[in-house]
Amino acid sequence: MAVSNPPAPSTTFIPNPTYLFSATVNLGKSLGPIPMVEGGVRIVETITGGRIYGPGFNATIEGGVAAPIVVNNGDGTRIQIPYIYAYGYASDGSPFYMEEAGIGSGVTQNTRLIINVGGEYQRLQTTYVLGQPTVNEERTIASVECFTGRQLKVVVT
């Protein structure tokens, strides 16, 4: 009978989200729905201003656009694919540009934010930022809670 060696320990990385900032934007009048050839509709909403606040980023949002695609899931539910672009000035005076995309229902969504900024907040350009956006029922105010995607290293024996 052959004796087998126990498996070598393996390393697993577990996400450990850390709160980074919150953003709130004011939405202007909606353009749409615009029918899409492949199905669903696109809704275009201007971002007329807002603010970003928290331990990892503080800024004023000057403007932008939210252009989500909404499709039926085939089971009576809808999927929303948000595409959000915003720009403005960080609290240190540096201009910034931000884009956000992801997927979810109208109630819960998960997104990734890509932030282009210099100055005090330049590190955000290489930070993986996770977002959880929400929109009020009137679609006049949207907000997103943002977290870093840091990981814990776990060795399993």
Secondary structure, 3 states (H helix, E strand, C coil): CCCCCCCCCEEEEEECCEEEEEEEEEEEEEEEEEECCCCCEEEEEEEEEEEEECCCCCEEEEEEEECCEEEECCCCCEEEECEEEEEEEECCCCEEEEEEEEEECCCCEEEEEEEEECHHHHHHHHCCEEEEEEECCCCCEEEEEEEECCEEEEEEC
